[in-house]
Amino acid sequence: MRKSLVAIALLGAAVAAVIAASTLDAGTQRKPPKAPAAIHKIKHVIVIMQENRSFDHYFGTYPGADGFPRQANGDFAVCVPDPLKGVCQQPFHDTNDLNAGGPHGDVSAVVDVDGGKMDGFIAQAEGARRKGCKKNPNDPICSQRSANPDVMGYHDGRDIPNYWAYARNFVLQDHLYEPNASWSLPAHLFMVSEWSARCSRENDPMSCVNALQNPGSPPDRRGGNGVPPKYSWTDLTYLLHKHRVSWRYYVFSGTEPDCEDDAMICESVKQGAKTPGIWNPLPYFDTVKQNGQIQNVTSLSNYFTAAKTGKLPAVSWINPTGAVSEHPPGLVTAGQAYVTKLVNAAMRGPDWKSTAIFVSWDDWGGFYDHVTPPSVDQNGYGLRVPGLVISPYARQGFIDHQTLSFDAYVKFIEDDFLGGQRLDPATDGRPDPRPTVRENEPVLGTLVRDFNFAQKPRRTLLLNPHPPTDLH
């Protein structure tokens, strides 16, 4: 009897141990290791988001990065089919300042990737050009490379010297992916909320359903029709406001960089801090309205004032206008000049020594990339895009090979300012049915590795916004 009781006790202890271990594992997944205390040396995070460039398009020939595959003799080892000509095309150095790219919705992402073959880019661009230019023949894109899509073109340090200078002097990320395999609006929704959804009721997060390609889109202001979307799920500003962390979303007044219907070619739509849109989605969020935070969506001029006077908020997002967005027909040189001015402004200001600047491009824009994106959930990741980290604490000339996405920006902000709190329906106090907590995905790296917080804050790198370039 005693042996039986001992056996039962041992079995119970073993079961308890298994349950405890399982609970610990689950808890570990919910609460990853805390970021180092030194992360708090960063008191200002600036996210500069540009438009429509793949990693290979800008950094495919950057030394040491995961760029274009090469043969033993140095020639490119990739060649993408061109169905119109019945040949394949290798990457080529494109010295055009105006690029066209290709379509970049969820269907195009699937076709471009083609199950890992990464060979659908030219076919997609040719098809979209025929449809788009028939509709808008006067668009500048239609007169450029009409007989030869430029999605296989790439730029290098001769063309975009400032971007390459930031990579050499700070950090280049060569496995940064768009968080979603789709176009601009979903990418920006993920950037500020970690989800793209469509909601049936205002103020009811549980009425939202996953919507990768077609979340609630802004009204079509070109025709004056449509109803404002309902963004009822929880966004990052909800947690920032709850923890009394300052934020601003700076909008460059002018025109929207992308098409509201995800077309490749469209008429311009006006944009400003008071005109919510695909690049300015926060005013449509219930949380922003309820918390009285709409005034935090403000004009870009206020960014330059804040940087100059040492009054940058803890978190800044910066939204370009079409002409400087690098979205076709925006010129590459115009976008580089604009980004350089934004970075220079931060470097010249008194907040520089406690600032981290993250620069990326919201989607691949139809341009070729050779790396198959990893699968995280039903939403992504999307294709690779360039990523730069600029900070006095950034490691010099470091190429970060971690798997990253814009989720890493949110994760860094949460670790720095929110004590590791996540946009997690189970813990953030405002449940919604999002499929995953993106910041906790095991595949996602941490931006902390891009910094050396033990080093003395580095000097500024003020660059000429208009450097000599090969682009014409």
C-alpha positions in Angstrom: 0.0 0.0 0.0 2.8 2.3 1.0 4.6 1.6 -2.4 1.4 2.4 -4.2 1.0 5.7 -2.3 4.6 6.5 -3.1 4.1 5.7 -6.7 1.0 7.9 -6.9 2.8 10.7 -5.1 5.7 10.5 -7.6 3.3 10.4 -10.5 1.5 13.4 -9.2 4.8 15.3 -8.7 5.8 14.4 -12.3 2.5 15.6 -13.7 2.8 18.8 -11.7 6.3 19.3 -13.0 5.1 18.8 -16.6 2.3 21.3 -16.0 4.6 23.8 -14.4 7.1 23.4 -17.3 4.3 23.9 -19.8 3.1 26.9 -18.0 6.6 28.3 -17.9 7.0 27.7 -21.6 3.7 29.4 -22.4 4.7 32.3 -20.1 8.0 32.5 -21.8 6.3 32.9 -25.2 4.0 35.5 -23.8 6.8 37.4 -22.0 10.1 37.2 -23.9 13.3 38.3 -22.2 13.3 41.9 -21.2 15.4 44.3 -23.2 18.5 45.6 -21.5 18.2 48.6 -19.3 20.5 50.5 -21.6 17.8 50.7 -24.2 16.4 53.6 -22.2 19.3 55.7 -23.4 17.1 56.1 -26.5 14.5 58.7 -25.6 13.3 59.5 -29.1 12.4 57.0 -31.8 11.8 58.4 -35.4 10.3 56.1 -38.0 10.8 57.4 -41.6 8.8 55.4 -44.0 9.3 55.8 -47.7 7.7 54.0 -50.6 8.1 51.0 -53.0 11.6 49.7 -53.1 13.0 46.2 -52.6 16.2 45.4 -50.9 17.9 44.2 -54.0 16.8 47.3 -55.9 18.7 49.6 -53.6 21.3 47.4 -51.9 21.6 44.3 -54.1 25.3 45.1 -54.8 26.2 46.4 -51.3 29.4 44.6 -50.1 28.8 42.0 -47.5 25.0 42.1 -47.7 22.7 39.3 -48.9 22.4 40.8 -52.4 22.1 39.4 -55.9 23.4 35.8 -56.1 26.6 35.6 -58.2 28.3 32.9 -60.3 32.0 32.0 -59.7 33.0 34.6 -62.3 31.1 37.4 -60.6 28.2 37.4 -63.1 24.6 37.5 -61.7 23.3 34.0 -61.1 19.6 35.0 -61.5 17.5 35.5 -64.6 13.8 36.3 -64.5 11.4 35.2 -67.4 10.1 37.9 -69.7 7.0 36.3 -71.2 6.5 39.0 -73.9 10.0 38.5 -75.3 10.4 34.8 -74.5 13.7 35.4 -72.8 14.9 36.0 -69.2 16.4 39.1 -67.9 19.2 39.6 -65.4 19.6 42.5 -63.0 21.0 45.6 -64.6 22.3 49.0 -63.4 19.5 51.5 -63.8 20.6 55.1 -64.0 17.1 56.5 -64.4 16.0 58.8 -61.7 12.3 57.9 -62.4 11.5 54.2 -62.0 8.2 52.5 -62.7 8.3 49.2 -60.8 5.3 46.9 -60.8 2.0 46.1 -59.0 2.3 45.3 -55.3 -1.0 44.0 -54.0 -1.5 40.6 -52.3 -2.0 38.8 -55.6 1.1 40.3 -57.1 3.1 39.3 -54.0 2.1 35.6 -54.5 2.9 35.7 -58.2 6.2 37.5 -57.7 7.3 34.9 -55.1 5.9 32.0 -57.1 6.4 29.4 -54.3 10.0 30.5 -53.7 11.1 30.8 -57.4 11.0 34.6 -57.2 10.3 34.8 -60.9 7.0 36.6 -61.4 8.2 40.3 -61.4 8.5 41.0 -65.1 5.2 39.3 -66.0 3.3 41.3 -63.4 4.9 44.6 -64.4 4.1 44.0 -68.1 0.5 43.2 -67.4 -0.1 46.2 -65.0 1.6 48.6 -67.5 -0.8 47.6 -70.2 -3.9 48.1 -68.1 -2.8 51.2 -66.2 -1.4 53.1 -69.2 -4.5 52.4 -71.2 -6.5 54.1 -68.5 -4.0 57.0 -67.8 -1.8 57.3 -71.0 -0.4 60.7 -69.8 1.2 59.3 -66.6 5.0 59.8 -66.8 5.5 56.1 -66.1 3.9 55.2 -69.4 6.6 57.0 -71.4 9.4 55.3 -69.6 10.7 51.9 -70.4 7.4 51.1 -72.1 9.0 48.2 -74.0 11.1 46.9 -71.1 9.9 46.9 -67.5 12.5 48.2 -65.0 11.7 45.8 -62.2 15.1 44.1 -62.6 17.0 47.4 -62.4 19.1 48.2 -59.4 20.8 51.3 -57.9 24.1 51.5 -56.1 26.4 53.9 -54.3 26.9 56.0 -57.4 23.2 56.6 -57.6 22.1 56.8 -54.0 25.3 57.9 -52.2 23.6 59.1 -49.0 21.7 55.9 -48.4 24.9 53.9 -48.9 26.7 56.4 -46.6 24.2 55.7 -43.8 24.7 52.0 -44.4 28.5 52.3 -44.2 28.5 54.5 -41.1 25.5 53.1 -39.2 23.4 49.9 -39.7 22.0 48.2 -42.8 19.4 45.5 -42.3 19.4 43.0 -45.1 16.6 40.7 -43.9 13.9 43.3 -43.1 10.5 42.4 -44.6 7.3 44.3 -45.1 5.1 43.0 -42.3 2.3 42.1 -44.7 2.4 40.6 -48.2 0.3 43.5 -49.7 0.3 47.2 -50.5 0.7 50.5 -48.7 -2.4 50.9 -46.6 -2.1 47.5 -44.9 1.7 48.2 -44.4 0.9 51.4 -42.6 -1.8 49.8 -40.5 0.7 47.2 -39.4 3.2 50.0 -38.7 0.9 51.7 -36.1 -1.3 48.8 -35.0 0.2 45.4 -36.0 -2.9 44.4 -37.9 -4.9 45.1 -41.0 -8.7 44.5 -40.5 -12.2 45.4 -41.5 -14.6 46.3 -38.8 -18.4 46.2 -38.9 -19.0 48.4 -35.8 -17.4 51.4 -34.3 -16.0 51.1 -30.8 -16.2 47.3 -31.0 -12.8 45.7 -31.5 -14.4 42.2 -31.6 -16.3 43.2 -34.7 -13.1 43.3 -36.7 -11.9 40.6 -39.1 -8.6 40.0 -40.7 -8.3 41.9 -44.1 -4.9 41.7 -45.8 -5.7 43.3 -49.1 -8.9 45.2 -48.5 -9.2 46.7 -45.0 -11.6 49.6 -44.6 -10.1 52.1 -47.1 -10.5 55.9 -46.9 -13.3 57.4 -49.0 -12.4 58.0 -52.6 -12.0 61.8 -52.5 -11.4 61.9 -56.2 -15.1 61.3 -56.7 -16.3 62.4 -53.3 -18.0 59.0 -52.7 -17.5 56.5 -49.9 -17.8 56.2 -46.2 -15.0 56.6 -43.7 -13.6 53.3 -42.5 -14.1 51.9 -39.0 -10.7 51.2 -37.4 -12.0 49.7 -34.2 -9.1 47.5 -33.2 -6.3 48.6 -30.9 -3.4 50.6 -32.1 0.0 51.4 -30.5 -1.0 55.0 -29.6 -3.6 53.5 -27.3 -0.8 52.0 -25.2 1.4 55.1 -25.6 -1.4 57.4 -24.3 -2.2 55.0 -21.5 1.5 55.1 -20.3 1.7 58.9 -20.9 4.3 58.5 -23.7 4.4 61.4 -26.2 3.9 60.7 -29.9 3.4 62.5 -33.2 2.5 61.5 -36.7 4.0 64.0 -39.0 2.4 64.5 -42.4 4.0 66.2 -45.4 1.1 68.1 -47.0 0.7 67.6 -50.8 -0.4 64.5 -52.5 -0.7 60.9 -51.4 2.2 58.8 -52.6 0.1 55.8 -53.6 -3.2 54.9 -55.2 -6.2 54.5 -53.0 -7.5 51.6 -55.0 -4.0 49.9 -55.1 -3.8 50.6 -58.8 -0.3 51.1 -60.2 -1.2 54.4 -61.9 -3.8 56.9 -60.8 -4.7 60.6 -60.4 -3.2 62.5 -57.5 -5.2 62.8 -54.2 -4.5 65.6 -51.8 -3.1 64.8 -48.4 -2.5 66.8 -45.2 -2.5 66.3 -41.4 -6.3 66.9 -41.4 -7.0 64.6 -44.4 -6.9 61.0 -43.2 -5.8 58.5 -45.9 -3.9 55.4 -46.8 -0.7 57.0 -45.5 -2.4 58.8 -42.6 -4.7 56.2 -41.1 -4.5 57.1 -37.4 -7.4 59.6 -37.4 -9.7 56.8 -38.3 -8.9 54.7 -35.2 -11.5 54.8 -32.4 -8.7 54.9 -29.8 -7.1 58.0 -31.2 -10.5 59.8 -31.3 -11.6 58.6 -27.9 -8.3 59.6 -26.3 -8.4 63.1 -27.8 -5.1 62.5 -29.6 -6.1 63.6 -33.2 -4.1 66.7 -32.7 -1.0 64.6 -32.5 -1.3 64.0 -36.3 0.3 67.2 -37.4 2.2 68.9 -40.3 5.8 68.1 -41.1 6.9 71.6 -40.3 6.3 70.9 -36.7 8.9 68.1 -36.9 11.6 70.5 -37.9 10.6 72.9 -35.1 10.6 70.1 -32.5 14.0 68.8 -33.7 15.6 72.2 -33.6 14.2 73.2 -30.2 14.8 69.8 -28.5 11.2 69.0 -28.1 10.9 65.8 -30.1 8.3 63.4 -28.8 9.2 59.9 -27.6 7.8 58.4 -30.8 7.6 60.0 -34.2 6.3 58.6 -37.5 7.0 60.7 -40.6 4.8 60.4 -43.7 6.0 61.9 -47.1 4.2 63.5 -49.9 4.1 61.9 -53.3 6.9 64.0 -54.9 9.5 62.9 -52.2 8.1 59.4 -51.4 10.1 57.5 -54.1 6.9 56.0 -55.2 6.8 56.2 -59.0 6.7 58.8 -60.6 8.5 60.3 -57.6 12.2 60.7 -58.3 14.8 58.7 -56.3 17.0 61.8 -55.8 14.0 63.8 -54.4 13.3 61.1 -51.9 17.0 60.8 -50.9 17.2 64.6 -50.4 14.1 64.7 -48.3 15.2 61.8 -46.0 18.6 63.5 -45.7 17.0 66.7 -44.5 15.0 64.8 -42.0 18.1 63.0 -40.6 20.1 66.2 -40.7 17.4 68.0 -38.7 17.6 65.4 -35.9 21.4 65.4 -35.9 21.6 69.2 -35.6 19.1 69.3 -32.7 19.8 68.9 -29.0 18.0 65.5 -28.8 20.4 63.8 -31.2 22.4 62.0 -28.5 19.3 60.2 -27.3 17.7 59.5 -30.7 17.3 56.4 -32.9 16.1 56.8 -36.5 14.6 53.8 -38.4 14.4 54.3 -42.2 12.5 51.9 -44.5 10.3 51.6 -47.5 6.7 50.4 -47.0 6.7 47.6 -49.7 8.7 46.3 -52.5 6.9 48.2 -55.2 7.1 45.3 -57.7 10.9 45.5 -57.9 12.9 42.3 -57.9 14.2 40.7 -54.8 15.8 37.2 -54.7 15.0 36.2 -51.1 11.9 34.2 -50.3 10.0 35.8 -47.4 9.4 33.7 -44.3 5.8 32.8 -43.4 4.6 34.2 -40.1 0.8 34.0 -40.3 -1.8 34.4 -42.9 -0.7 38.0 -43.4 3.0 37.9 -44.0 5.8 38.5 -44.1 5.9 40.4 -47.4 8.9 40.9 -49.6 12.3 42.3 -48.4 12.7 46.0 -48.2 15.8 48.1 -47.2 16.3 49.0 -43.6 18.6 51.6 -42.0 19.3 52.4 -38.3 20.8 55.7 -37.6 21.8 56.7 -34.1 24.7 57.9 -32.0 24.6 54.4 -30.4 24.2 52.5 -33.7 27.0 50.1 -34.5 29.3 51.4 -37.2 29.1 49.7 -40.6 27.1 46.8 -39.2 25.0 44.6 -41.5 22.2 43.1 -39.5 21.2 39.6 -40.9 18.4 39.0 -38.4 14.9 38.3 -39.7 13.0 41.6 -39.1 9.9 43.5 -40.1 8.2 46.7 -39.1 7.0 44.6 -36.1 10.5 45.1 -34.8 10.0 48.9 -34.6 6.9 48.4 -32.5 8.7 45.9 -30.3 11.6 48.3 -29.7 9.1 51.1 -28.9 7.3 48.8 -26.5 10.5 47.7 -24.8 11.9 51.2 -24.5 8.8 53.1 -23.4 6.1 50.6 -22.3 8.1 48.2 -20.1 7.6 45.4 -22.7 3.8 45.7 -22.8 2.6 44.3 -26.1 -0.4 44.9 -28.4 -1.7 41.7 -27.0 -5.5 41.1 -26.7 -4.9 39.1 -23.6 -3.0 41.8 -21.7 -3.6 45.3 -23.2 -7.0 45.8 -21.7 -8.8 46.1 -25.1 -9.3 42.7 -26.7 -9.6 42.2 -30.4 -9.4 39.1 -32.6 -6.1 39.7 -34.2 -4.6 36.3 -35.3 -1.1 36.8 -33.7 0.9 39.0 -31.3 3.4 39.9 -34.0 6.1 41.4 -31.6 6.4 37.9 -29.9 6.8 35.9 -33.0 9.9 33.6 -32.5 11.3 34.4 -35.9 11.4 38.2 -35.2 14.8 39.5 -34.2 15.4 42.5 -31.9 16.7 45.9 -32.9 18.7 46.1 -29.7 21.4 44.2 -31.5 21.9 47.1 -33.9 23.1 49.3 -31.0 26.2 49.5 -28.8 25.0 51.3 -25.8 28.4 51.1 -24.1 30.0 53.3 -26.7 30.4 57.0 -26.4 27.6 58.7 -28.5 29.0 59.1 -32.0 29.3 62.4 -33.8 26.8 63.5 -36.4 27.0 62.6 -40.1 25.6 65.7 -41.8 25.2 65.0 -45.5 24.5 67.2 -48.6 20.9 66.5 -49.5 21.9 66.9 -53.2 25.1 64.9 -53.6 26.6 64.1 -57.1 24.8 61.1 -58.5 24.7 59.0 -61.7 21.0 59.3 -62.0 19.4 61.2 -64.8 
